[in-house]
Amino acid sequence: SMGMRNDLGDLMPEGRLLKEFDSVLARNTKQVNEYLSTFLLQQSSSKLLSGNSAEQFLSYQAEHGATMEGFESKPQGVNIQARVEERQKYLNAVANHARAIWTKFDFRLMAVGILSNVAAAVIQLRDTRETFFSFMKTNRK
């Protein structure tokens, strides 16, 4: 089967390609974990993130950590494909959960925003009309 070409134009064997991919995913996972830790710490003081969402992120993190530790503890080592699949599964779960919570709309706040804009427009219109009519009265004399 065909691998990918490396910078020198040589054909990279699939095993080496998979190892590279695994190492990229490991770095990506580390970055996501650092970001989540920082994010969850910041959000714990505010009301932006519900407790359930924070717990869900922590649950994904713990489950992934346990699975990876299980891989490390196997004396014969673990299939690199299994590590890659586990890292991808974790990153996808975190990404999907983040998308789900960060795209929720607060319809009450949206309605308040629309009503305040309409009220501001009505007040502006009334003031403009009063100014216009008082201008017309003074100029008619």
VEXNUVEX-495901 format. One record per residue: residue in three letters; residue number from 1; x, y, z of N, C-alpha, C in turn. Coordinates in nm, 4 decimals, padded with zeros to 6 digits. Example, Ala and Ser with C-alpha at 12.3 -4.5 7.8 and 13.67 -1.06 7.14 Angstrom:
<'ALA',1,<01.3190,-00.5690,00.7800>,<01.2300,-00.4500,00.7800>,<01.3200,-00.3300,00.7800>>
<'SER',2,<01.2850,-00.2250,00.7080>,<01.3670,-00.1060,00.7140>,<01.2900,00.0030,00.7870>>
***
This chain:
<'SER',1,<00.0838,-00.1188,00.0000>,<00.0000,00.0000,00.0000>,<00.0875,00.1240,00.0000>>
<'MET',2,<00.0333,00.2314,-00.0495>,<00.1111,00.3541,-00.0653>,<00.1120,00.4347,00.0640>>
<'GLY',3,<00.2267,00.4922,00.0988>,<00.2364,00.5848,00.2110>,<00.2349,00.7260,00.1551>>
<'MET',4,<00.2796,00.8226,00.2347>,<00.2890,00.9606,00.1866>,<00.4353,00.9944,00.1642>>
<'ARG',5,<00.4592,01.0946,00.0827>,<00.5973,01.1373,00.0596>,<00.6395,01.2330,00.1700>>
<'ASN',6,<00.7646,01.2166,00.2161>,<00.8146,01.3115,00.3156>,<00.8810,01.4280,00.2431>>
<'ASP',7,<00.9437,01.5199,00.3170>,<01.0030,01.6400,00.2575>,<01.1092,01.6083,00.1528>>
<'LEU',8,<01.1757,01.4941,00.1667>,<01.2824,01.4590,00.0730>,<01.2307,01.3871,-00.0508>>
<'GLY',9,<01.1022,01.3638,-00.0555>,<01.0435,01.2963,-00.1711>,<01.0443,01.1456,-00.1570>>
<'ASP',10,<01.1030,01.0940,-00.0479>,<01.1026,00.9493,-00.0254>,<00.9630,00.9069,00.0190>>
<'LEU',11,<00.9302,00.7843,-00.0111>,<00.8007,00.7325,00.0308>,<00.8063,00.6980,00.1796>>
<'MET',12,<00.7123,00.7543,00.2574>,<00.7095,00.7244,00.4006>,<00.6259,00.6000,00.4233>>
<'PRO',13,<00.6784,00.5049,00.4960>,<00.5975,00.3859,00.5240>,<00.4774,00.4238,00.6106>>
<'GLU',14,<00.3692,00.3487,00.5941>,<00.2467,00.3809,00.6668>,<00.2661,00.3809,00.8174>>
<'GLY',15,<00.3493,00.2892,00.8687>,<00.3744,00.2828,01.0123>,<00.4351,00.4126,01.0637>>
<'ARG',16,<00.5302,00.4675,00.9880>,<00.5947,00.5916,01.0289>,<00.4957,00.7078,01.0182>>
<'LEU',17,<00.4147,00.7045,00.9154>,<00.3126,00.8072,00.8960>,<00.2135,00.8053,01.0123>>
<'LEU',18,<00.1739,00.6852,01.0528>,<00.0809,00.6704,01.1639>,<00.1435,00.7221,01.2936>>
<'LYS',19,<00.2743,00.6950,01.3127>,<00.3442,00.7445,01.4323>,<00.3467,00.8972,01.4330>>
<'GLU',20,<00.3713,00.9568,01.3159>,<00.3710,01.1040,01.3052>,<00.2326,01.1587,01.3400>>
<'PHE',21,<00.1307,01.0948,01.2846>,<-00.0068,01.1377,01.3093>,<-00.0400,01.1256,01.4576>>
<'ASP',22,<00.0036,01.0153,01.5189>,<-00.0198,00.9939,01.6613>,<00.0472,01.1039,01.7430>>
<'SER',23,<00.1687,01.1420,01.7049>,<00.2394,01.2452,01.7816>,<00.1734,01.3817,01.7638>>
<'VAL',24,<00.1212,01.4098,01.6442>,<00.0483,01.5355,01.6213>,<-00.0794,01.5362,01.7056>>
<'LEU',25,<-00.1516,01.4246,01.7050>,<-00.2746,01.4149,01.7858>,<-00.2439,01.4268,01.9351>>
<'ALA',26,<-00.1300,01.3730,01.9786>,<-00.0917,01.3821,02.1203>,<-00.0699,01.5284,02.1575>>
<'ARG',27,<-00.0003,01.6031,02.0705>,<00.0213,01.7469,02.0974>,<-00.1109,01.8221,02.0974>>
<'ASN',28,<-00.1972,01.7907,02.0017>,<-00.3277,01.8544,01.9925>,<-00.4103,01.8264,02.1183>>
<'THR',29,<-00.4087,01.7024,02.1635>,<-00.4814,01.6632,02.2839>,<-00.4288,01.7396,02.4048>>
<'LYS',30,<-00.2964,01.7539,02.4139>,<-00.2357,01.8274,02.5260>,<-00.2820,01.9735,02.5237>>
<'GLN',31,<-00.2827,02.0339,02.4044>,<-00.3282,02.1734,02.3916>,<-00.4740,02.1867,02.4327>>
<'VAL',32,<-00.5576,02.0944,02.3875>,<-00.7008,02.0980,02.4210>,<-00.7186,02.0844,02.5718>>
<'ASN',33,<-00.6429,01.9931,02.6342>,<-00.6531,01.9743,02.7798>,<-00.6109,02.1000,02.8551>>
<'GLU',34,<-00.5021,02.1636,02.8098>,<-00.4565,02.2870,02.8749>,<-00.5615,02.3968,02.8586>>
<'TYR',35,<-00.6158,02.4080,02.7388>,<-00.7186,02.5088,02.7130>,<-00.8414,02.4835,02.8004>>
<'LEU',36,<-00.8866,02.3580,02.8040>,<-01.0048,02.3243,02.8833>,<-00.9817,02.3532,03.0307>>
<'SER',37,<-00.8638,02.3189,03.0818>,<-00.8346,02.3451,03.2229>,<-00.8437,02.4942,03.2515>>
<'THR',38,<-00.7809,02.5756,03.1666>,<-00.7852,02.7209,03.1836>,<-00.9278,02.7712,03.1694>>
<'PHE',39,<-00.9968,02.7263,03.0657>,<-01.1329,02.7701,03.0375>,<-01.2268,02.7343,03.1520>>
<'LEU',40,<-01.2182,02.6097,03.1995>,<-01.3083,02.5650,03.3061>,<-01.2814,02.6407,03.4358>>
<'LEU',41,<-01.1537,02.6714,03.4627>,<-01.1207,02.7496,03.5826>,<-01.1809,02.8884,03.5732>>
<'GLN',42,<-01.1684,02.9515,03.4555>,<-01.2228,03.0863,03.4369>,<-01.3749,03.0849,03.4453>>
<'GLN',43,<-01.4360,02.9841,03.3849>,<-01.5822,02.9807,03.3775>,<-01.6460,02.9409,03.5094>>
<'SER',44,<-01.5695,02.8741,03.5972>,<-01.6297,02.8282,03.7229>,<-01.6751,02.9472,03.8070>>
<'SER',45,<-01.6097,03.0632,03.7894>,<-01.6480,03.1806,03.8674>,<-01.7636,03.2562,03.8016>>
<'SER',46,<-01.7847,03.2359,03.6718>,<-01.8948,03.3049,03.6048>,<-02.0076,03.2065,03.5774>>
<'LYS',47,<-02.1157,03.2570,03.5235>,<-02.2317,03.1706,03.4987>,<-02.2394,03.1275,03.3523>>
<'LEU',48,<-02.1310,03.1517,03.2758>,<-02.1365,03.1210,03.1331>,<-02.1499,02.9710,03.1050>>
<'LEU',49,<-02.0849,02.8913,03.1881>,<-02.0831,02.7476,03.1631>,<-02.1573,02.6782,03.2758>>
<'SER',50,<-02.2589,02.6010,03.2416>,<-02.3347,02.5321,03.3463>,<-02.2488,02.4216,03.4065>>
<'GLY',51,<-02.2811,02.3829,03.5277>,<-02.2065,02.2764,03.5949>,<-02.2061,02.1475,03.5151>>
<'ASN',52,<-02.3180,02.1185,03.4493>,<-02.3275,01.9951,03.3705>,<-02.2262,01.9940,03.2566>>
<'SER',53,<-02.2089,02.1083,03.1914>,<-02.1158,02.1153,03.0792>,<-01.9724,02.0976,03.1271>>
<'ALA',54,<-01.9390,02.1624,03.2385>,<-01.8041,02.1486,03.2943>,<-01.7798,02.0029,03.3330>>
<'GLU',55,<-01.8791,01.9417,03.3979>,<-01.8660,01.8008,03.4379>,<-01.8492,01.7111,03.3153>>
<'GLN',56,<-01.9193,01.7439,03.2079>,<-01.9088,01.6632,03.0859>,<-01.7674,01.6703,03.0289>>
<'PHE',57,<-01.7106,01.7918,03.0228>,<-01.5728,01.8061,02.9749>,<-01.4778,01.7251,03.0630>>
<'LEU',58,<-01.4944,01.7371,03.1956>,<-01.4067,01.6660,03.2889>,<-01.4230,01.5153,03.2750>>
<'SER',59,<-01.5453,01.4718,03.2479>,<-01.5710,01.3292,03.2295>,<-01.5010,01.2769,03.1034>>
<'TYR',60,<-01.5080,01.3540,02.9935>,<-01.4357,01.3150,02.8706>,<-01.2857,01.3060,02.8993>>
<'GLN',61,<-01.2347,01.4062,02.9725>,<-01.0920,01.4121,03.0039>,<-01.0499,01.2904,03.0868>>
<'ALA',62,<-01.1277,01.2602,03.1900>,<-01.0948,01.1484,03.2793>,<-01.0999,01.0153,03.2044>>
<'GLU',63,<-01.2042,00.9984,03.1243>,<-01.2204,00.8740,03.0476>,<-01.1029,00.8553,02.9515>>
<'HIS',64,<-01.0672,00.9635,02.8821>,<-00.9546,00.9568,02.7874>,<-00.8241,00.9266,02.8619>>
<'GLY',65,<-00.8038,00.9963,02.9747>,<-00.6825,00.9744,03.0534>,<-00.6704,00.8301,03.0994>>
<'ALA',66,<-00.7823,00.7737,03.1453>,<-00.7819,00.6342,03.1934>,<-00.7516,00.5378,03.0788>>
<'THR',67,<-00.8113,00.5633,02.9631>,<-00.7876,00.4766,02.8473>,<-00.6405,00.4817,02.8060>>
<'MET',68,<-00.5836,00.6036,02.8014>,<-00.4428,00.6179,02.7605>,<-00.3492,00.5533,02.8631>>
<'GLU',69,<-00.3819,00.5668,02.9938>,<-00.3006,00.5018,03.0976>,<-00.3084,00.3503,03.0830>>
<'GLY',70,<-00.4270,00.3023,03.0484>,<-00.4437,00.1587,03.0251>,<-00.3551,00.1114,02.9113>>
<'PHE',71,<-00.3447,00.1927,02.8066>,<-00.2575,00.1596,02.6931>,<-00.1122,00.1523,02.7398>>
<'GLU',72,<-00.0702,00.2491,02.8212>,<00.0693,00.2570,02.8674>,<00.1053,00.1382,02.9573>>
<'SER',73,<00.0080,00.0903,03.0342>,<00.0375,-00.0157,03.1318>,<00.0486,-00.1546,03.0687>>
<'LYS',74,<00.0085,-00.1675,02.9440>,<00.0174,-00.2987,02.8789>,<00.1640,-00.3305,02.8516>>
<'PRO',75,<00.2110,-00.4469,02.8975>,<00.3539,-00.4790,02.8828>,<00.3981,-00.4860,02.7372>>
<'GLN',76,<00.3134,-00.5375,02.6498>,<00.3537,-00.5521,02.5093>,<00.3327,-00.4233,02.4302>>
<'GLY',77,<00.2885,-00.3171,02.5000>,<00.2596,-00.1929,02.4280>,<00.1262,-00.2064,02.3580>>
<'VAL',78,<00.0772,-00.0981,02.3027>,<-00.0538,-00.1043,02.2400>,<-00.0392,-00.0669,02.0928>>
<'ASN',79,<-00.1281,-00.1194,02.0152>,<-00.1337,-00.0907,01.8732>,<-00.1442,00.0610,01.8544>>
<'ILE',80,<-00.0577,00.1179,01.7722>,<-00.0576,00.2634,01.7511>,<-00.1908,00.3095,01.6918>>
<'GLN',81,<-00.2526,00.2229,01.6125>,<-00.3827,00.2542,01.5523>,<-00.4865,00.2779,01.6625>>
<'ALA',82,<-00.4808,00.1973,01.7689>,<-00.5760,00.2125,01.8795>,<-00.5544,00.3459,01.9503>>
<'ARG',83,<-00.4288,00.3872,01.9666>,<-00.3987,00.5168,02.0302>,<-00.4523,00.6311,01.9448>>
<'VAL',84,<-00.4289,00.6229,01.8146>,<-00.4771,00.7266,01.7224>,<-00.6295,00.7352,01.7289>>
<'GLU',85,<-00.6953,00.6206,01.7245>,<-00.8421,00.6189,01.7284>,<-00.8948,00.6766,01.8594>>
<'GLU',86,<-00.8289,00.6433,01.9719>,<-00.8718,00.6950,02.1029>,<-00.8546,00.8471,02.1080>>
<'ARG',87,<-00.7413,00.8965,02.0596>,<-00.7184,01.0417,02.0608>,<-00.8221,01.1136,01.9726>>
<'GLN',88,<-00.8495,01.0567,01.8554>,<-00.9488,01.1178,01.7659>,<-01.0877,01.1165,01.8292>>
<'LYS',89,<-01.1218,01.0051,01.8941>,<-01.2526,00.9934,01.9595>,<-01.2666,01.1015,02.0672>>
<'TYR',90,<-01.1623,01.1191,02.1462>,<-01.1637,01.2194,02.2539>,<-01.1771,01.3606,02.1971>>
<'LEU',91,<-01.0944,01.3936,02.0990>,<-01.0966,01.5288,02.0407>,<-01.2324,01.5580,01.9759>>
<'ASN',92,<-01.2891,01.4589,01.9090>,<-01.4218,01.4773,01.8473>,<-01.5297,01.4968,01.9526>>
<'ALA',93,<-01.5239,01.4198,02.0624>,<-01.6244,01.4318,02.1688>,<-01.6184,01.5712,02.2307>>
<'VAL',94,<-01.4965,01.6192,02.2589>,<-01.4803,01.7524,02.3187>,<-01.5296,01.8596,02.2209>>
<'ALA',95,<-01.4916,01.8470,02.0938>,<-01.5319,01.9461,01.9929>,<-01.6838,01.9500,01.9777>>
<'ASN',96,<-01.7467,01.8334,01.9718>,<-01.8930,01.8283,01.9566>,<-01.9634,01.8872,02.0781>>
<'HIS',97,<-01.9119,01.8579,02.1973>,<-01.9732,01.9121,02.3192>,<-01.9567,02.0643,02.3232>>
<'ALA',98,<-01.8388,02.1121,02.2854>,<-01.8140,02.2570,02.2842>,<-01.9082,02.3256,02.1859>>
<'ARG',99,<-01.9231,02.2681,02.0662>,<-02.0148,02.3266,01.9666>,<-02.1572,02.3309,02.0205>>
<'ALA',100,<-02.1974,02.2259,02.0884>,<-02.3345,02.2177,02.1399>,<-02.3612,02.3245,02.2457>>
<'ILE',101,<-02.2645,02.3485,02.3363>,<-02.2926,02.4456,02.4432>,<-02.2684,02.5886,02.3988>>
<'TRP',102,<-02.1785,02.6086,02.3030>,<-02.1458,02.7459,02.2647>,<-02.2390,02.8011,02.1583>>
<'THR',103,<-02.3330,02.7210,02.1118>,<-02.4276,02.7733,02.0130>,<-02.5702,02.7771,02.0674>>
<'LYS',104,<-02.5839,02.7692,02.1998>,<-02.7180,02.7799,02.2581>,<-02.7574,02.9268,02.2631>>
<'PHE',105,<-02.8818,02.9535,02.2271>,<-02.9315,03.0908,02.2268>,<-03.0199,03.1135,02.3486>>
<'ASP',106,<-03.0086,03.2297,02.4105>,<-03.0961,03.2673,02.5206>,<-03.2052,03.3560,02.4609>>
<'PHE',107,<-03.3200,03.2957,02.4318>,<-03.4258,03.3669,02.3608>,<-03.4852,03.4803,02.4452>>
<'ARG',108,<-03.4835,03.4651,02.5781>,<-03.5327,03.5744,02.6629>,<-03.4450,03.6981,02.6465>>
<'LEU',109,<-03.3136,03.6777,02.6492>,<-03.2224,03.7918,02.6317>,<-03.2354,03.8515,02.4915>>
<'MET',110,<-03.2572,03.7658,02.3925>,<-03.2747,03.8162,02.2561>,<-03.4004,03.9027,02.2477>>
<'ALA',111,<-03.5094,03.8581,02.3119>,<-03.6350,03.9351,02.3109>,<-03.6160,04.0687,02.3817>>
<'VAL',112,<-03.5460,04.0682,02.4954>,<-03.5195,04.1930,02.5682>,<-03.4394,04.2887,02.4791>>
<'GLY',113,<-03.3417,04.2373,02.4079>,<-03.2602,04.3191,02.3173>,<-03.3441,04.3810,02.2063>>
<'ILE',114,<-03.4317,04.3011,02.1469>,<-03.5177,04.3514,02.0387>,<-03.6137,04.4571,02.0921>>
<'LEU',115,<-03.6754,04.4291,02.2076>,<-03.7694,04.5252,02.2672>,<-03.6998,04.6567,02.3026>>
<'SER',116,<-03.5791,04.6484,02.3562>,<-03.5088,04.7728,02.3908>,<-03.4724,04.8516,02.2650>>
<'ASN',117,<-03.4389,04.7822,02.1567>,<-03.4111,04.8515,02.0306>,<-03.5366,04.9181,01.9755>>
<'VAL',118,<-03.6496,04.8487,01.9810>,<-03.7764,04.9055,01.9334>,<-03.8138,05.0259,02.0194>>
<'ALA',119,<-03.7993,05.0135,02.1528>,<-03.8310,05.1253,02.2430>,<-03.7425,05.2455,02.2112>>
<'ALA',120,<-03.6143,05.2215,02.1894>,<-03.5223,05.3314,02.1566>,<-03.5629,05.3985,02.0255>>
<'ALA',121,<-03.6034,05.3171,01.9272>,<-03.6453,05.3723,01.7975>,<-03.7725,05.4562,01.8130>>
<'VAL',122,<-03.8686,05.4095,01.8949>,<-03.9939,05.4827,01.9167>,<-03.9654,05.6162,01.9852>>
<'ILE',123,<-03.8815,05.6144,02.0881>,<-03.8455,05.7378,02.1593>,<-03.7762,05.8359,02.0644>>
<'GLN',124,<-03.6851,05.7839,01.9850>,<-03.6116,05.8676,01.8887>,<-03.7088,05.9299,01.7879>>
<'LEU',125,<-03.8024,05.8491,01.7386>,<-03.9006,05.8960,01.6411>,<-03.9895,06.0047,01.7028>>
<'ARG',126,<-04.0364,05.9820,01.8266>,<-04.1215,06.0794,01.8952>,<-04.0472,06.2124,01.9136>>
<'ASP',127,<-03.9216,06.2036,01.9603>,<-03.8425,06.3257,01.9812>,<-03.8186,06.3992,01.8493>>
<'THR',128,<-03.7929,06.3238,01.7445>,<-03.7690,06.3844,01.6131>,<-03.8957,06.4541,01.5641>>
<'ARG',129,<-04.0123,06.3891,01.5834>,<-04.1401,06.4481,01.5409>,<-04.1682,06.5765,01.6175>>
<'GLU',130,<-04.1486,06.5716,01.7495>,<-04.1734,06.6912,01.8315>,<-04.0831,06.8062,01.7878>>
<'THR',131,<-03.9571,06.7765,01.7652>,<-03.8613,06.8786,01.7214>,<-03.9030,06.9359,01.5865>>
<'PHE',132,<-03.9439,06.8475,01.4949>,<-03.9837,06.8892,01.3603>,<-04.1064,06.9807,01.3664>>
<'PHE',133,<-04.2100,06.9389,01.4450>,<-04.3325,07.0203,01.4513>,<-04.3098,07.1530,01.5229>>
<'SER',134,<-04.2259,07.1539,01.6272>,<-04.1978,07.2812,01.6953>,<-04.1195,07.3734,01.6017>>
<'PHE',135,<-04.0336,07.3180,01.5182>,<-03.9590,07.3964,01.4187>,<-04.0549,07.4565,01.3171>>
<'MET',136,<-04.1539,07.3759,01.2722>,<-04.2508,07.4219,01.1722>,<-04.3381,07.5355,01.2283>>
<'LYS',137,<-04.3796,07.5221,01.3569>,<-04.4634,07.6253,01.4193>,<-04.3889,07.7588,01.4275>>
<'THR',138,<-04.2601,07.7530,01.4704>,<-04.1841,07.8771,01.4871>,<-04.1543,07.9423,01.3527>>
<'ASN',139,<-04.1439,07.8658,01.2472>,<-04.1108,07.9227,01.1160>,<-04.2344,07.9739,01.0412>>
<'ARG',140,<-04.3560,07.9368,01.0868>,<-04.4789,07.9802,01.0198>,<-04.5128,08.1245,01.0573>>
<'LYS',141,<-04.4726,08.1670,01.1727>,<-04.5109,08.3015,01.2222>,<-04.4463,08.4108,01.1428>>
***
